[in-house]
Amino acid sequence: MLRIENFLVDTEESDDRYISYHLSKRMPIFNSLVDNEELFINVSRSIKLEMILKEIGNYLIWLTQCENELRTFFESELQDKVNDTWFNEIEVYRANITFNSENDYGATISCGDPLFIDHTLEIDFECKTIDAIRLIG
């Protein structure tokens, strides 16, 4: 469970709309542990962090358990099946999670996978729905 003391303000990434935080510990995204310097949680200045701690924690948990959603979307885009270990082989490089409110949030995850070794994937989520996957490189 996340506590307020787990959130460290990143003044360089914060702006007039969002306060950007890192967590004091590494967190899993998909099946990859992400260094705290590469996990950004951006919270609208119009809401208090304390009010959405539970939602942030639940979203981080969901991002470790979204294999079926990600696999289904990815296979639909590829028009082909991925192997059984594909999700476990994804390496997350950076995660940006943004909360505008407890019901309006999303994420952009930059990662690598075994199918596109020379490229980075950027996956956009709108709440718990995959919005887009972009191939970079």
Secondary structure, DSSP 8 states (H G I E B T S, - for coil): ---GGGEEE-TTT--SSEEEEEESS-EEETTEEE-GGGEEEEEETTS-HHHHHHHHHHHHHHHHS-HHHHHHHHHHHHTS---TTTGGG-EEEEEEEEESSSSSEEEEEEEE-TTSTTSEEEEEEETTEEEEEEEE-
